[in-house]
Amino acid sequence: MSTNALRARRVRGKGAGLGLLAWLLGIAFFLPIAWMALTSFHSEQDAATNPPSFAAALTLDGYREFFGAGGGASPWPALINSTVASVASTLLVLLLAFPAAYALSINRVRKWTDVLFFFLSTKMLPAVAGLLPIYLFAKNAGMLDNIWLLVILYTSMNLPIAVWMMQSFLAEIPVAVIEAARVDGARLPTVLARVVAPIALPGIAATALICFIFSWNELLFARVLTGVVAETAPVFLTGFITSQGLFLAKVCAASLVISLPVLAAGFAAQDKLVQGLSLGAVK
């Protein structure tokens, strides 16, 4: 057997091994979600059995109780608050991060690497370290239990990572395309909206999805700074853990419902997400 044939066989064997490993990792990540979904359709008695029963009768009682059929609180205000905070903060992040990334990648300002490091350094502070000052500020400003306070916080928390991501995406845009638009008389707003944005759309979609996920899943600040009016979905979910015990079926049903918007957004933008995260991977 020739050397080329041996090399080709080794490459195919290595590819098959990596493929098998990818499948095993995918299954390992999927099993907890599948188990949560299955448990959500069980009664509380069946969900609490040990070892778990796979053949237990299926029921929608967990979902009925989550949506307030048993006289409990309705989840819709919390879901609406999470949607408003996540969508509004993501839009603000994109509006602020896009021109900032342009100034740090294409039309670079002086010491742009120091600016990027400053953005990154703001993420080095533990979130809990800034919790008390932010709480005192919100209390003195009369903004406790206000959804727009969360919008401002989520925008400031996600802006550094958004600038870093979009800077790497915009750096891959050919400068000749932008220079051609300038020669044709296009001003900066036109260049950003009609030239840069369409080319960087996969990267913008990937950045938006990650910022939306971070905002939707945030719990610490929402738990401390909100009460009843601005309560978000993760805070509402913690209400199912009571002194009476852990109602596993209802918690799994609530977790699955609250996870659906993120899963739906990821599924809808999966092609743009893959393209955006792979920008710059191949020179």
N, C-alpha and C positions, 0 to 999 in steps of 0.2 A: 504494500500500500504506500502511495506516495506521501511526501511530507505535506502537500496541500490538502490531501484528503484527510489526513490525521488532524490537521489544524481545523478543517471545517467541521469534523466530528466533535472536536473539543468545544468549538464555539456553539454548536447546536446543543451539546450536553449542558454547557454552562447556561445557555438561554433557557433550556427546559427547567433547570434547577432554580433559576431566578423566577421563572413563571410560577413554578410550584410554590416557592416561598411567598410570592405576592398573593397567590390565592389563599394560602394559610393565614397570612396577616389580615387579608380582607375578611375572611370568615371569623377570625378572632375579634376584629372590631365590630362585626355585624351581629355576633351572637348576643351580646348584652342588649342591643336594641330589639332584636327579635324576642328575647326573653321578656323584656319590659312590655312589648306589645302583646305577647301571649298572656302575661299576668294581668294586664289591664282588662281582659275579657273574662276573668275568673271572679268568683265570689270571694269575699274576704276570708271565709273559712278555708277555701281551697288554696288561696294565695298564700296563706300562712302555714300550710303543711310543710313538713320537713321529713323526708325528701319531697321535693315538689312533685305534683301530680300533673303529668302531661295530658292525661285523658279526662280531666275534670270538665264538667259541663261549662259551656260558654254563656256569658251573660253580659248585658250592657249596663248593669247596675252601677259600676264604677263611673262610667261616663254620665249617667243620669245624675248621680250625686255631685259630680264635678260641675255640671251645668246648673246646679241648684234645684234639682227636682225634689230633693229631700228636705227642702226648706233652708238650705245653706246659702251662703253668699254667692252672688252671680259672678262668674269670672270675666264677663264682658268688659266692665270698666278697666280692669287690670290689663286685659289684652289690648284694649284701645290705647291705654296709656303707653304700653310698651311699643305699640306701633308708631304712635306719634313721636315718642322720644327717639326711637331708632331711625325712622325715616327722616325726620327733621334734622337730627344731628349728622346723619350720613350726607344729606344734601349740603349742609353747611360745610362739612369737612371737604367735600369735593370742590365746592366753590372757592375755598381758601387754599387747599392744597394744590390745585391745578396751576394757578399762576405762580405759586411759590416754587413748585417743581420745575416750571419752565425757566424761572430765573436761576435755578441751581443746576440745570442740565444743558439747556440750549443757549440761552442768553445769560451766561454765567456771571454772577456778581463777584466782587473781590472776596477772597478767602471763603469761597463757597464750601470747602471741606470743613472749615471751622463751624459754619452755619449748620451743616448736616450733623456734625458731632453735637452741637448744642441741642438740636431737636432730639437726638438719641439720648442725650444725658437727662432730659426731662422724664424719660421712662425709667430711670434708675432709682428714683425715689419710690419707696413702697407706698402703695395707695393708702394704707392705714395711717401712715405718718402725716398725711395731709387731711385726714378725716376731721379732726377736731377744729383746725382753723377754718375749714370750709363750713363746718356746722355752725360755728360762731358767726361767721360772715352771713350765712343764710338766715340765721335767727335774727341778727340785728337788722338785716335788710327786709325782713318779713317775707322771705321766700321759701320757708319750710313748707313741705307738702305741696310743692308747686312743680308741675311737669316741665315748665320751661327752665327751671334750675337744672333738671337732669339733662335737658337738651344742651345747655351751655357746658355742663360738666363732660358729657359724652363727646361733645365736639372738641374740647380741649384735650381730652384723654386720647382720642383717636387721631388727632391732627399730626403728631410727630411721625407715627408709623405710616400714615397716608402719604406724607411728604417724601419719606424715604422710599416707599414703594413706587410712587409715581415718578420720582426723579430717575430711578433706574429704567422705568418704561420709556420716558421721554428722551433719555439719552440715546436710545436706539433709533430715533427718528433721523433720517438723512437731513443734514443741514441744507443741502442743495434744494430740497423741496420748499423749505421755509424761505430761503433766499429768492427763489423764483417767484414766490407769492409777493415778497416785498418789492421786487422789480416791477411786478404788475400793479403796484400801488396799494396793496393791501396793508392796512394798519394793524397794530397789535391785536385789538379785539377780534378782527376778522381772521387774522392768522391763527389765533387760539381756537376760535369757534369752527372755522371751516377747513383748516389745514391740519392743525395738530390734533385736535380732539377726535376726528374720524380715524386717524391713523392709530392713535393710542387708545381707542375704544375698548379693546380687550383688557388692557391694563387698568383702565378706569373702572370697568366692570368688576375686575378682581379686587381692586381696592375698595369699591363700594360694598361688595359682598362681605369682605372681612370686617369692615367698620360696622356694618349692620349686625353681624354676628356678635361682635364684641359688645355693642350697645344692647342688644336683645338679652344677652346672657349676664349682664352686669348685675350684681346683687348687693355688694357692700354699701355703696353710696345710696342706692335706692332703699335699702333696708333702714338706714339711719336717717335719711333726709326726707322720707315720705311717710305718710300715715294712712289716711283713708282715701283722700281725693286723688293723689298722684301715685297710688300704689301700682307697681308694675307686676308683670306676670311671674317673674321669679320670686318676688316677695309674696305674692298670693300663694305660690306653691308651698312655701315654707309654713303656711298656715295649716297644712294638713298634718304636720307633726305636732301633736298635742300631748298633754299629760295623760290622756286616756290611752295612748298607744299610737303605733304607726299603722295606718290603714293602707296596706300595701297595694291592694287593687286600685283604690282611688288615687293613690299617689302615682302609680304607673299610668293610669288613664290621663291624669293631669299633665304628667311629664311628656307623654306622647303628644297631646294636643298642643302644649306650649312649644314643643320642638318642631311642629309641622311648618310654621312660617319659615324657619331657617332652612329646613329640608327642601321646601318648595322653592325658595329663592336660590338655593344651591343647584337644584335640578334645572331650573329655568335658565340659569346663567352658566351651566357647566361648560359649554363650548367656549364662551368668552373667558371663563375662569382658567381653563387649561391654556388657552392662547396667551392670556395675560401673565400667568405665572411662568410660562416658558419663554417669555421675551428676554432676550439677552443670554439665553442658555447656550445658543449655538452661534458662534461668530462666523 
